[in-house]
Every structure is written in structure tokens, then in C-alpha cells.
């Protein structure tokens, strides 16, 4: 597996959270902020963590926090900003709304890295997860070019790179679950209390 000194963790936490109505990274599940779950999953595997966010509160987590280069341009811009700030060849990119994420799923992705691929992403129940993925630093040029052309769709940007999908097993499917609405948050909270 790749030495952790050559891996940076990048958490995208700058979204508008329009469906949730509040900053998703700071939402609490089991008394812990959503963003902390991503931090905990990354910590054993990386030498550095960068949070991409325009929210000043995210600096409280104690990691380098950078703003999106281009405002309101979605995850394509967030990934560009994160890769630009990274000093590593390999970068584990996570969204901040996946409270069930665990290091072992990220380790599985790391085991699949090789020189032939730019991006190694999880695939859960047939759906690819470009925000639970490893991006090589060299993706920056492609993403930047697309951003400059006005492209905002993450899946389009990802498809301009050489990608390997790593299917999750039944136990890992839950780790990829992202929480976008208050209803979804209530569901996982109720399930946890039952």
C-alpha cells in the first residue's frame, strides 16, 4: 500500500447544503459533527488533512482550511482547490456528509491504486461515488481546464480521467451513505436510538 506520507486527505465541506437548510459538516450524529467522521476515517491513512470550505467554523477542527477558488461551482471547484493545496501525489477526497465512513473502506480503495488510473472511486450498489475516491494530483489540470470551460458536473469531469471503480460489499454499502435532508438525518438518528 502507498506510504501515508504521500497521501493527503481532502474533505469537501463548502457546499450550500440547500436541501438540508444548514451546514452539513456541522450537523451532529451521536454527539459528533458529520465532518469529524470523515476526519476520523482519514487520520490513520494520511499525512495531512485539508478542509475545503468557505465556512469559518470549519477552522475549529484544527486542520488547514482553504476556500473554493471559484464560488458556487460545486465539487469540481472544491476538488481543484484541494488538489492545488495538496503536496501529495495521492489524495483521498471525501464529502462531509457521510457519517458512516470508515478507514477500512478507504484502505480498500488504496489497495487498488496503480499507475494506470487517475481516480479510484467506490461503487456502491452499482452507483459510483466520486466523493469517496482517491485522486492523483495530476487530475488537477483536467479539472481546472473543464472548470475554465464552464463545466460544473462532477461526473463529466471524472469521466475525462482514467477511472477504476471498486465495488463495495454489503457491509461497506452503509459507509457510503450520504445524508442530504433533515428527513434522512431523522431516519438514521431514529434507527440509532431504536
Secondary structure, 3 states (H helix, E strand, C coil): CCCHHHEEEEEECCCCCCCCCCCHHHCEECCEEHHHHHHHHHHCCCCEEEEECCCHHHHHHCCEEECCCCCCCHHHHHHHHHHHHCCCCEEEEEECCCCCCCHHHHHHHHHCCCCCCCEEEEEECCEEEEEEEEEECCHHHHHHHHHHCCCCCHHHHHHCCCEEEEECCHHHHHHHCCCCCHHHHHHHHHHHHC
